[in-house]
């Protein structure tokens, strides 16, 4: 596992922490692979009953590391981020997210695949794909419109409007809003309650809840991946990435 992913297993609860503060917890290919491997192992382990995903009290995840992503983009079927998407979306054990500060790009879309999301008052969800000349991913083009309606989803996905914690709570994207220092303890408390329940009942219930949408999510991820890869080579995306790396507005 990447040294930027901190793993702790305690009394049936696996906590996976994103720990790369110098780059605002931006995800590298190695971090995606580490997270995916841990989630897949959690799915088959008798010792893991619940998974918690978290960052720090200041930041959850800034999305892809743009510098590495732009320079070393593999073929779409080999992309570590896709491996991570499949690992998380297919995990039938409960997943709880503890979110503070910015959750950007895949840092925001991954929350749509968690069962419970607790957010700090400093949380901001940002879906910046179109501003980068790209399209959204992780089945967000399916899940957000189905949950929020087209117009509200368009504010987030087409305009890339930031969504603060109170707005996210109003939209039903998070379960509760807390002080930043209380977010991870709340997630751990809830995870402990879940871990005390029947494993078979938990997994069966989540499987039934996901059954109607699982295949549609897989298909949407595949469609988004093709479109994302195509847009990634466009002049607009290249200009946006260059501007991001040089800290200026895109042409």
Buried (B, 14 or more C-beta within 10 A) or exposed (E): BBEBBEBEBEEBBBBBBBBBEEBBBBBBBBBBBBBBBBBBBBBEBEEBBBBBBBBBBBBBBBBBBBBBBBEEBEEBEEBBBBBBBBBBBBBBBBBBBBBBBBBBBBBBBBBBBBBBBBBBBBBBBBBBBBBBBBBBBBBBBBBBBEEBEEEBBBBBBBEBBBBBBEBBBEBEBBBBBBEBEBBBEBBBEBBBEBBEEEBEEBBEBBEEEBEEBBEEBBEBBBBBBEBBBEBBEEEBBBBBBEBBEEEEEBE
